[in-house]
Amino acid sequence: MSLNDRVFENDERIIFKLRELYSKYGYMKYRMSKFEEYDLYVRNKDFLVSENIITFTDVDGKLMALKPDVTLSIIKNSRDTSGVQKMYYNENVYRASNDTRAFKEIMQTGLEAFGDIDSYCISEVVLLAAKSLECISNDYILDISHMGIISEALDSIKVSEKGRRSMLKSLGEKNMSGISAVCREEGLEEADAELLKKLVAIYGEPDEVLTKLKTVTRGERFDSAIRELEDITEVLSQNGCADKIRIDFSVINDMSYYSGVVFKGFVNGVPGGVLSGGQYDNLMKKMNRKSGAIGFAVYLDVLERLYEDNHGFDVDAVLVYEEGARLCDISRAVKKITEGGETVVAQKTKPEKIRYKRLLKLCGTEVETVENNA
């Protein structure tokens, strides 16, 4: 059976492309329940994109939640095993919309890799993140950062936990004055945060950024992170993605959950990120797992903005026929149009809300073109 690509909505088309992509690299489809115990999300609320959660009481009195996140459910229901478990998912999550604040059922797709995560596995996941963006649009950018470098920079200065959080916030905002303000509040010299300021200023293509990083005073953890970024960007370059990659240390995730490489993807036409991910070994430890983990999610709901001004036509043709037209003549005309590869709506009156390329009129047995919007 062959499927006509034209019958799919934009998000459906993307989902099928992503499923095909992930399957090629040996990722298996993962299915899960629509809900989990509410306590799972309370314990890990900082990991969630939104703290707004839909809850209900189960028949046994247990407080449950419609899942706002997929990763936590996968970890909860997985076990530590040898080797690497690779899986992808297409699941609905339930979150409050950033625009309307009303709850929405959102289709989310992504992948996770658990287990003995090595350099190749990390590079492969980042590569698949880039290829996922390519499935959405050729006009994309994948920004990559490394929590090891950020952690090293923060450890080089003595700040309180509150100061550390403020420094992270300023780094994420590329706020140089914010870093200076935290230094003053913490009684530090601005020179103490020199490395953080350098990271704020660094952004660009991998070769250029990595060359600059090597001139910065650093330790073994810093060197190891640079080598890892070099390996990842080499794999991406080998696969034709070099011009789409940027290193950007404003890409920051919660350090209590994430370690190692983190990344965020953007496509032209959509404000904000459409893809986010990274290594979350610390989350695995928090949930009593020995395995390492890396993954990402594609937020299909935000892609609505990409297509809202570019929906094109609902059908290729509208065929209008008069009262009393013979059924066989209408059917014959419709058959000819569809066999020519076009979609068609046949009805007695011109539609008001259907966008069409051509408006056709059936006159006896002949079809005439009334409008052509193609």
C-alpha positions in Angstrom: 0.0 0.0 0.0 1.4 3.4 -0.9 0.4 6.6 0.9 -0.2 9.9 -0.7 2.0 12.4 1.2 -0.5 15.1 0.3 -3.2 13.7 2.6 -1.1 14.4 5.8 -1.2 17.5 7.9 2.2 19.2 8.3 2.8 17.8 11.8 1.8 14.3 10.7 4.2 14.5 7.8 7.0 15.5 10.1 6.2 12.7 12.5 6.5 10.1 9.8 9.8 11.6 8.6 11.2 11.5 12.1 10.0 7.9 12.7 11.7 6.8 9.5 14.9 8.7 10.5 15.1 7.2 14.0 14.3 3.7 12.8 17.2 3.8 10.4 19.6 4.3 13.3 18.1 1.3 15.3 15.8 3.2 17.7 12.8 1.2 18.7 9.2 2.6 19.2 8.3 3.1 22.8 4.7 3.2 24.1 3.5 4.3 27.5 0.5 5.0 29.6 -1.2 8.4 29.3 -0.7 9.1 33.0 1.6 8.6 36.0 1.5 9.1 39.7 1.6 12.8 40.5 4.4 12.3 42.9 6.8 11.5 40.1 6.4 15.1 38.7 6.4 16.7 42.2 9.8 15.2 42.9 11.2 16.4 39.6 9.3 19.6 38.9 12.4 21.6 38.0 13.0 19.2 35.1 9.6 20.0 33.6 9.0 22.5 30.8 5.8 23.6 32.7 4.8 23.2 36.3 1.1 23.2 35.4 -0.1 19.6 35.7 -3.6 18.1 35.2 -4.3 15.8 38.1 -7.1 13.4 39.0 -7.8 10.8 41.7 -7.6 7.1 40.7 -10.3 4.6 41.7 -8.0 3.5 44.6 -7.6 7.1 45.8 -4.1 7.6 44.4 -3.4 11.1 43.0 -2.5 10.7 39.3 -1.5 13.1 36.5 -1.8 13.3 32.8 1.8 13.2 31.8 3.4 16.6 31.0 6.7 14.9 30.1 7.8 11.7 28.4 11.4 11.4 29.6 10.5 11.0 33.3 8.0 8.2 32.5 10.5 6.3 30.3 13.2 6.5 33.1 10.7 5.4 35.8 9.6 2.4 33.7 13.1 1.4 32.5 15.7 -0.8 34.1 19.5 -0.7 34.1 20.8 -3.2 31.6 24.1 -3.9 29.8 24.7 -2.1 26.5 22.6 0.7 25.2 18.8 0.9 25.0 17.8 3.1 22.1 14.1 4.2 21.7 12.0 6.9 20.1 8.5 8.0 20.9 5.4 9.8 19.6 3.3 10.6 22.6 0.8 13.2 23.7 1.7 15.3 26.6 -0.6 17.7 28.5 0.6 21.2 29.2 -0.6 24.7 29.6 0.0 26.7 26.4 2.5 29.5 26.7 0.2 31.7 24.5 -3.2 31.1 25.9 -2.4 29.5 29.3 -5.1 26.9 28.6 -4.2 23.2 28.7 -3.4 21.6 25.4 -2.9 18.0 24.3 0.4 18.3 22.4 2.0 15.6 20.2 5.7 15.4 21.2 8.3 13.2 19.4 11.9 12.5 20.4 14.4 9.8 21.3 16.3 8.6 24.3 19.4 6.4 24.7 20.1 4.7 28.1 22.9 2.6 29.4 26.6 2.5 28.7 26.7 5.8 26.8 29.9 6.4 25.0 31.3 9.1 22.8 29.8 7.6 19.6 26.3 7.4 21.2 26.5 11.0 22.3 27.6 12.1 18.8 24.9 10.1 17.2 22.1 11.6 19.3 23.4 15.1 18.5 23.6 14.2 14.8 20.0 12.9 14.9 18.9 16.2 16.6 20.4 18.1 13.6 18.8 15.7 11.1 15.4 16.1 13.0 15.6 19.8 12.4 16.4 19.2 8.8 13.2 17.1 8.5 11.3 20.3 9.6 13.2 22.9 7.6 16.5 23.3 5.8 16.8 26.7 7.4 17.8 25.6 10.9 20.5 26.1 13.5 21.5 23.7 16.3 23.2 25.4 19.2 25.5 23.2 21.3 26.9 23.8 24.8 28.6 21.7 27.5 27.7 21.7 31.1 31.2 20.5 32.0 32.6 23.8 30.8 29.9 25.8 32.5 30.4 23.9 35.7 34.2 24.5 35.6 33.6 28.2 35.2 31.2 28.3 38.1 33.5 26.2 40.3 36.3 28.7 39.7 34.6 31.3 41.8 33.3 31.0 45.3 29.7 32.0 45.3 26.6 31.0 47.3 24.0 28.7 45.9 21.8 31.7 45.3 24.7 33.4 43.5 25.4 30.3 41.4 21.7 30.3 40.2 21.9 34.0 39.4 25.2 33.5 37.5 23.5 30.7 35.5 20.6 33.0 34.7 22.8 35.8 33.5 24.9 33.4 31.4 21.7 32.0 29.8 20.6 35.6 29.0 24.1 36.6 27.8 23.9 39.3 30.4 27.4 40.7 31.1 26.2 43.3 33.5 24.2 40.7 35.3 27.4 38.7 36.0 29.0 41.9 37.3 26.0 42.5 39.6 26.2 39.1 41.1 30.0 39.6 41.8 29.2 42.8 43.7 26.4 41.1 45.7 28.7 38.2 46.5 31.6 40.6 47.5 33.8 39.4 44.6 36.0 41.2 42.2 34.8 41.3 38.6 38.0 39.5 37.6 36.8 36.5 39.6 34.1 35.9 36.9 36.5 36.4 34.0 35.9 33.0 32.6 32.1 33.3 32.7 32.4 36.7 30.9 34.5 35.1 28.2 31.8 32.4 27.8 29.1 35.0 27.5 31.0 36.6 24.6 31.8 33.4 22.7 29.3 32.3 20.0 29.9 31.0 16.5 31.0 28.2 14.3 32.7 25.3 16.1 36.2 25.7 14.7 36.4 29.3 15.7 34.9 28.9 19.1 37.0 25.8 20.1 40.1 27.6 19.0 39.2 30.5 21.4 38.4 28.1 24.2 41.8 26.5 24.1 43.4 29.8 25.0 41.4 30.0 28.2 42.9 29.0 31.5 41.3 25.7 32.4 41.5 22.3 34.1 41.1 18.7 33.1 37.3 18.8 33.1 37.5 21.8 30.8 39.9 20.0 28.4 37.8 16.9 28.4 34.7 18.9 27.5 36.5 20.6 24.6 37.7 17.3 23.3 34.1 16.0 23.4 32.8 19.0 21.6 35.5 18.5 18.9 34.5 14.9 18.5 30.8 15.8 18.2 31.3 18.6 15.7 33.6 16.4 13.6 30.8 13.8 13.3 28.3 16.5 12.4 30.7 18.0 9.8 31.3 14.5 8.3 27.5 14.3 7.8 27.1 17.6 6.1 25.8 19.6 9.0 28.8 21.8 9.7 27.3 25.1 8.5 24.2 24.5 10.7 26.0 24.2 14.0 26.9 26.9 16.5 28.5 26.6 19.9 26.7 28.8 22.4 27.2 28.7 26.1 23.9 30.5 26.8 22.3 27.1 26.2 22.0 26.0 29.8 19.9 23.3 31.5 19.5 22.6 35.2 22.8 21.3 36.5 21.1 19.1 39.1 19.7 17.1 36.2 22.1 17.6 33.2 25.7 16.9 32.7 27.8 16.9 29.5 26.6 18.1 26.2 23.3 20.1 25.9 21.7 21.5 22.8 18.8 23.5 21.4 17.4 23.6 17.9 15.8 26.5 16.0 14.1 26.8 12.6 13.6 30.1 10.8 10.0 31.4 11.2 9.5 30.0 14.7 10.4 32.2 17.7 12.0 30.1 20.4 13.4 26.6 20.2 11.7 23.7 18.6 14.0 21.0 19.9 15.9 20.6 23.2 18.0 17.9 24.7 21.2 16.8 26.3 22.9 14.4 28.7 21.0 13.9 31.9 23.1 11.5 33.9 22.4 13.4 37.1 18.6 12.9 36.6 19.3 9.1 36.2 21.3 9.1 39.5 18.5 11.0 41.2 16.0 8.3 40.1 18.4 5.6 41.3 19.6 4.5 37.9 23.2 3.5 37.3 23.0 4.1 33.5 23.9 7.2 31.6 21.4 8.9 29.4 21.0 11.3 26.5 18.0 12.4 24.5 16.0 15.2 23.1 12.4 16.2 22.3 10.8 17.9 19.3 8.0 20.3 20.3 5.5 19.9 17.5 3.0 22.4 18.9 5.3 25.4 18.3 5.6 24.4 14.6 2.0 25.6 14.1 3.6 29.1 13.8 5.8 27.9 11.0 2.8 26.9 8.8 0.1 29.4 9.9 1.0 31.8 7.2 1.9 29.1 4.6 -1.0 26.6 4.6 -1.4 26.9 0.9 -4.6 25.4 -0.5 -7.1 22.9 1.1 -7.8 21.3 -2.2 -6.6 21.6 -5.8 -10.0 22.1 -7.3 -13.6 22.9 -6.4 -16.2 21.5 -8.9 -19.5 23.3 -8.8 -22.5 21.7 -10.5 -26.1 22.9 -11.0 -29.3 21.5 -9.6 -30.5 18.7 -11.7 -27.0 17.7 -13.0 -26.8 14.0 -13.7 -24.9 12.0 -11.1 -23.0 10.1 -13.7 -21.7 13.3 -15.2 -20.6 14.6 -11.8 -19.0 11.3 -11.0 -17.2 11.2 -14.3 -15.8 14.7 -13.9 -14.6 14.0 -10.3 -13.0 10.7 -11.5 -11.1 12.5 -14.2 -9.8 15.2 -11.8 -8.7 12.7 -9.1 -7.1 10.3 -11.6 -5.0 13.3 -12.8 -3.5 13.5 -9.3 -5.5 16.4 -7.9 -7.8 16.7 -4.9 -11.3 17.9 -5.5 -14.5 19.0 -3.6 -17.7 18.6 -5.6 -20.8 20.6 -4.5 -23.7 22.7 -5.7 -22.4 26.0 -4.5 -19.1 27.8 -4.3 -17.6 27.2 -0.9 -16.8 30.1 1.5 -14.1 28.6 3.7 -12.2 26.3 1.4 -9.0 27.5 -0.2 -8.6 26.2 -3.7 -6.3 26.5 -6.7 -9.0 26.2 -9.3 -12.8 26.8 -9.3 -14.4 24.6 -11.9 -18.0 24.5 -13.2 -19.8 21.5 -14.7 -21.8 22.4 -17.7 -23.6 19.4 -19.0 -20.8 16.9 -19.5 -18.1 19.6 -19.9 -15.9 21.1 -17.2 -15.0 24.8 -17.4 -12.5 26.8 -15.4 -14.1 29.8 -13.6 -11.1 30.8 -11.4 -7.4 29.9 -11.3 -5.5 30.9 -8.1 -2.5 28.7 -8.7 
